[in-house]
Amino acid sequence: MATSPAAIAPRTSQITPHHGGGYYLDDGPGDNPPANIDQIPDAVPKIEPLKTAANRPYTALGKAYTPQTALMPYEETGIASWYGRRFNGHNTSSGEPYNMYAMTAAHPTLPIPSYARVTSLQTGKSVIVRINDRGPFHSTRIIDLSYTAAHKLGLIQGGSGMVRVRAITPDEISQGRDIADNTNHAHGIFLQLGSFVEHANAERLLAEASTQLDHGSTALVILQHAQRYRVALGPYQDEDSAMQAEKEIQTRMNLTPFRIVLP
């Protein structure tokens, strides 16, 4: 991770890294951490302009890195580490101050900013983070998580753990679209995954579902009606297709969808 504004200057090709990742013996939350760290919501994926300066080739600890300059599929399994109060408030490679209680992460080459799903292979827990920093620059580690992201994955006490990192692509993000269910565009069988008063909560579920389900010829949508936002998969034009999708949702997301039939 970058530790000073100089590390993100547009003309730099050298990043001065910290060796983050689980200073769990003398790092961690501040004096007054949030009482509900486990309830802090995941990052909500959206398509953002990439930061040119943060995605230029650079070197750290004598090794050259070439970040991706486009959002594309990416998946890797390896060790995740984390960083906490030692770097809280320091500039990240994106130019934003590091917030240890936000759902962010550092990665050597994924675009800045971008989003990824990180799944602990030890606890089975999964979170979505926003990539806004560089690191870790350690041969055995593939991602450095914020304190909160590591806490939600159950990695704090050990300082590190095996994870799978999967980039969330623009296609997955754009699969979600808002549809007023009284329009001519919404017909057929929809499988509702959740219903919310707050649009942001619907977006979070949509982002999670987009990484777990195979949409096929359908799309994840947010149906807006009667001051509720319903995250749903559809439309399906026949009963067999809807039933097959129901089984997939039950298997992959461990929930039983509610059927909505729009004439």
Secondary structure, DSSP 8 states (H G I E B T S, - for coil): -B-SGGGG-TT--B--B---S--TTT----SS--TTGGGS-----------TGGGS-EEETTEEE---SS----EEEEEEEEE-GGGTTSB-TTSSB--TTSSEEE-SSS-SSEEEEEEETTT--EEEEEEEE-----TTEEEEEEHHHHHHHT-TTTSEEEEEEEE--HHHHHT--EEETTSTT--EEEEEEEEESSHHHHHHHHHHHHTT---TTSEEEEEEETTEEEEEEEEESSHHHHHHHHHHHHHHHS---EEEEE-
